[in-house]
Amino acid sequence: CTLPGGIEEEASFLTVCTGIRPNLGFVDRSQVDVDTAILVDERMRTSADGLYAAGDVCQGSNLQSGKREWIGTWGNACYQGRTAGYNMAGRKTMYQGIIPQHISPFFDWTYAQMGDVSREGDGVKVISEGNPFNGPYRLLTFENDILVGANLINCTEEAGIMKNTIIQKQESGFIKLD
């Protein structure tokens, strides 16, 4: 298997996940601003007056990048939907956004990914610990000693604290750096 950057890995088993895409066939792009999905602000308002969007059809704020991105997760959709509903009902509220994340079981493994594990540049350090084939495994990406991304296999009970550490941009003293 050839990965980005020309890295080649041998594998006896390979899985490719293509994910999902927002269905935008019903959107009149001359009336509503669209990128990968419908663009919304922190109140879930679109560019069309009185029109709100939430969930897989919209692009909200990615707390790490600061950009409006499509993050198709159940939790994100729920928060966005609640925010849109409150605002449509006249209760002004905002949803600041989320980071990319995914947790799923796969045969005997449970896999979690959150944040930006592909970060590159000065100050970036990637640390892996464990063995994905016979025990817990962590691949952690730091930038200037701040956790920015994590891949976890069979240790997903750590996902909550890792996610909060990424969102809050805290120094990761609880994680031993080499």
Buried (B, 14 or more C-beta within 10 A) or exposed (E): EEEEEEEEEEEEEEEEEEEEEBEEEEBEEEEBBBEEBBBBBBBBBBEBEEBBBBBBBBBBBBBBEEEBBBBBBEEBBEBBBBBBBBBBEEEEBEBEBBBBBBBEEEEEEBBBBBBBBEBEEEEBEBEEEBEBEEEBBBBBBBBEEBBBBBBBBBBBEBBEBBBEBBBEEEEBEEBEEE
